[in-house]
Amino acid sequence: MTPGPKKNLQEHVNSCHTELQQARERGDVREISFACANLGLALFRQRKFQEGLDSFDEGMKLLENLGDYKAQARVLSIKTTAYEVARRLPD
């Protein structure tokens, strides 16, 4: 028997949390920011919108401090995808 969609979503969120923790341990700001964005997207898929927005904001703040506009654009692209995913979620 395969796991249900909710379990798969939770596993994905857990994986994103692990990815973020590992990025923090390595200390690479861009990697941390992208991990925040990936976590934000995963949280949006679970309808945890405020947590997702907080994660996106954390990633963007780190990149703003660096002045890395290309990386900011990448995070914003992932955030845009999250909004599109949320719009298509069933009621």
C-alpha positions, 0 to 999 in steps of 0.5 A, spaced: 500 500 500 502 506 498 502 512 503 496 517 502 497 524 499 498 527 506 503 523 508 507 524 502 506 532 503 508 531 510 514 527 508 516 532 503 516 538 508 520 534 513 525 533 508 525 540 506 526 542 514 532 537 514 535 540 507 534 547 511 538 545 517 543 542 513 544 548 509 544 552 516 550 548 518 554 549 512 553 557 513 552 558 505 547 564 505 544 562 498 543 555 499 539 557 506 535 562 502 533 557 497 532 551 502 527 557 505 524 557 499 523 550 498 520 549 505 515 555 503 513 552 497 512 545 501 508 548 506 503 552 501 502 545 499 499 543 506 495 550 506 500 552 511 500 559 508 503 563 514 508 559 515 510 558 508 510 566 507 515 566 513 520 561 510 520 565 504 521 572 507 527 569 511 530 567 505 529 574 501 531 577 507 538 574 507 539 575 500 537 582 501 543 583 505 547 580 500 544 584 495 544 578 490 538 580 485 539 574 481 538 569 487 532 574 490 529 573 483 529 565 484 526 565 490 521 570 488 520 565 482 519 559 487 514 564 491 510 565 485 509 558 484 507 557 491 501 562 489 499 558 483 499 551 487 495 554 492 490 557 487 489 550 484 488 546 491 482 543 491 477 546 496 
